[in-house]
Amino acid sequence: MQAVTSSEPTASSWFLTLCAWGVHLYTALGAVFGLLAIHYAAIGGFRASFIAMAITIAIDSSDGTLARLVNVKKRVPGFDGALLDNIVDYLTYVVVPVFLMIRADIVSGNLGLAVACIVLIASAYQFCQSNAKTPDNFFLGFPSYWNIVVFYLYCLNWPVVANELILLLLSAMVFVPIKYIYPSRTRQLRPITLALAIVWTFATIAVLATMPTYNPILLYVSLAYVAYYFIVSFALHAQSLIEQRQAG
């Protein structure tokens, strides 16, 4: 006799669906901490604002792994988690740091507002590109890590003109089709990249813990990872171009 199968959801199925919704809620919490970062920046609590931004980075760095673990696309097929992630990321990686850089006088005056608007527009373009992430797991064009950029500009306390030039340069680099490392997914040099990312994380947390004063050695250790990120990204991009020419 053929066994009768039931279409009723099992307890484990209900639990996994609940977990999938929990992952989406976890992603959405990034927007909550983004709002807190704006609030603290508005009242001059820049250290608290950067801490809130750091929490949004931690959420963004882990929610994808959780989503794949519980297979959210299968469990909640009618909900677009990727769209939610992009909405939260645009808020926390772009809008929040742009607001802080205005409030902290990293940029100033009408020119500073114009630079801030350029950053917003360039990032809107970058977020809406269908090929913003390449099939071989790179970002195409400068990824909108404005929270990290603004953190270093705040700590380094360079002249406003220098800050604005750096922001304009990076905004232009959004449109240049250079491939940048996706730290958690780019296969090339991934063990080294992840190991250095861990060092960067602890060094940056240590800097955050003592702001507005900080140990310059820790700051430059943290900055060393940024230098590594750009150098290796450019080197891997150049290597891929050479390989394409040789293959062609």
Residue pairs with C-beta under 8 A, 6 or more apart in sequence:
9 17
16 70
16 71
16 75
17 75
17 76
19 70
19 75
20 67
20 70
20 71
20 72
20 75
20 76
21 76
23 63
23 66
23 67
23 70
23 72
23 81
24 72
24 76
24 79
24 81
24 84
26 59
26 63
26 66
27 59
27 63
27 67
27 81
27 84
27 85
27 88
28 84
28 88
29 59
30 56
30 59
30 60
30 63
30 88
30 89
30 91
30 92
31 87
31 88
31 91
31 92
33 52
33 53
33 55
33 56
33 59
33 92
34 52
34 53
34 56
34 88
34 91
34 92
34 95
34 96
36 48
36 49
36 52
37 49
37 50
37 52
37 53
37 56
37 92
37 96
37 100
38 49
38 95
38 96
38 99
38 100
40 46
40 48
40 49
40 52
41 49
41 96
41 99
41 100
41 103
41 104
42 99
42 103
44 103
46 100
46 103
46 104
46 154
46 211
46 212
47 208
47 211
47 212
49 96
49 100
50 100
50 151
50 154
50 208
50 211
51 208
53 92
53 96
53 97
53 147
53 151
54 204
54 205
54 208
56 88
56 92
56 93
56 96
56 147
57 92
57 147
60 85
60 88
60 89
60 92
60 93
61 184
63 85
64 85
64 184
67 81
72 79
72 81
73 81
86 127
89 127
89 144
90 123
90 124
90 127
90 144
92 147
93 123
93 144
93 145
93 146
93 147
94 119
94 120
94 123
94 124
94 127
94 144
94 146
95 120
96 147
97 146
97 147
97 149
97 150
97 151
98 116
98 119
98 120
98 146
98 150
100 106
100 150
100 154
101 107
101 116
101 150
101 153
101 154
101 163
101 167
102 112
102 113
102 116
104 150
104 154
105 160
106 112
106 150
106 153
106 154
106 160
106 163
107 113
107 115
107 116
107 160
107 163
107 164
107 167
108 160
111 164
112 160
112 164
115 164
115 167
115 168
115 171
118 167
118 168
118 171
119 146
119 167
119 171
122 144
122 171
122 172
122 174
122 175
123 144
123 146
123 174
125 174
125 175
126 132
126 141
126 142
126 143
126 144
126 174
127 144
129 140
129 141
131 140
132 139
132 140
132 141
133 139
133 140
133 182
134 140
134 179
136 186
136 187
137 182
137 185
137 186
137 187
138 179
138 180
138 181
138 182
138 186
138 233
138 236
139 179
139 180
139 181
139 182
140 177
140 178
140 179
140 180
141 173
141 174
141 175
141 176
141 177
141 178
141 180
142 170
142 171
142 173
142 174
142 176
142 178
142 180
143 180
143 182
144 174
148 226
149 166
149 167
149 170
151 204
152 223
152 226
153 163
153 166
153 167
155 207
155 211
155 214
155 219
156 219
178 233
178 234
178 237
179 233
179 236
179 237
179 240
180 229
180 233
180 237
181 188
181 189
181 193
181 229
181 232
181 233
181 236
183 193
183 194
183 197
183 229
184 194
186 193
186 236
188 236
189 232
189 236
193 228
193 232
196 225
196 228
197 225
199 221
199 225
200 221
200 222
200 225
200 226
203 218
203 219
203 221
203 222
203 225
204 222
206 214
206 215
206 218
207 214
207 215
207 218
207 219
207 222
